[in-house]
Structure formats: structure tokens, C-alpha cells
């Protein structure tokens, strides 16, 4: 999956379903970001650092998706730093 199919902040896979997209200030869908990271034209956690995002991703993947801590950390460290928000 390439970066265009992922939230450019957290790396969450994005489907063509606009209900998963973030929103612009006018409420229209923003296809670069997910609804958890981007709302009403801005980041939901504007001060979040790259390291905090990686930790949040690892925590979510281990608690909700059944990943081991090692695998979640490996995936998060591989994907997230390459995303648009963190460039």
C-alpha cells in the first residue's frame, strides 16, 4: 500500500469511503488524512511529535489489532516517519 492510500499523519489505511477521511474547515472530506488525525481543517493533536505518534500507533496496534509490541514498533517506525506530516 502506498502513502496515498494511508493517512499522511498516522499511517492508517484509507479506503475510498469518505467517512474515514479527515475534514476541511468547511466540513468537506480531506483524503490525505484520517478522521482521527485531522478535523475541521486542522490536526486533532497539533503539538504531537513524531515519537508520540509512533508510540500511539504501537499502543493501538498491540491493544486492538493483536500485534506484538516488536512487530507494531517495527511497522510504525518503518511507515510513519515517511508520511507527509513528518517530512
N, C-alpha and C positions, 0 to 999 in steps of 0.2 A: 504494500500500500504506500503510495507516495504521499508527500507532505500536503498536497492539495486536497486529499481525502481525509485529512486529520485536522483537528483543532490546532491552530498555529500557536497555541499557548500551552495546552496540557497534553496534546497528542491523542486525545480521544478520537476514535474513528467516527467520521461523519457520514451519514447516509444521505441520500437525496431528499430525505424527509426534513422539510424546513423547521419542523417542531424541535429538532435538535440543535438548530443554529442559534447563535447569539443574535442580539437585536441592535439596530442603529437607534439613534436618538428619536427618530420618528416611528419606531416600532417595526420597521422593515427588517427582514432577515439579513444577517451578515454571514455569508458562507465560509469565511475564514476561521471563525471561532465558534465554540460550542456555547450553549445556553448557561453553562456553569461558570465559564470564564469571562463572558462578555455580555453585558446587558445595558440597554438604553444608551448605547454609544460609547461605553467605556468598560474597562476591565472591572470585574467584581471585586478583585483584590489588587488595586493598582500598585501597591507597595511591595507586593510579593516578589521575592528574589528567585532566581533560577534554582538555587539549592532548596528553597522552601517548596517550590513546585515539584521538584523531584521527590522530596520526602512525602508530600501529599499524594503523589501518584503511587509511590511504593506502598504507602499505608492503605490506599483504596484498593489496589490490586491484591494485596495479601488478605485484607479483611472481607472483600466482596467477590473476588474473582478466583480465589483458590490458588493464587500464585505463591511460590515460596518467596521468602524475602530476597534471596540471592537472585532468583530469576526476575522478579519485579524490579530490583535495583539495576540489573544488567539492561533490561529493556528500557527503563526510564532514562538511564544515563546515555543510552545509545540514541534514543529518539528526541527527547525534549530539548537538549541543547542546540539541535539543528533547526528548530522551528523558528518561524518569523519573529515572534515576540522576543526571543532571546538572542537575536543576532545583533 
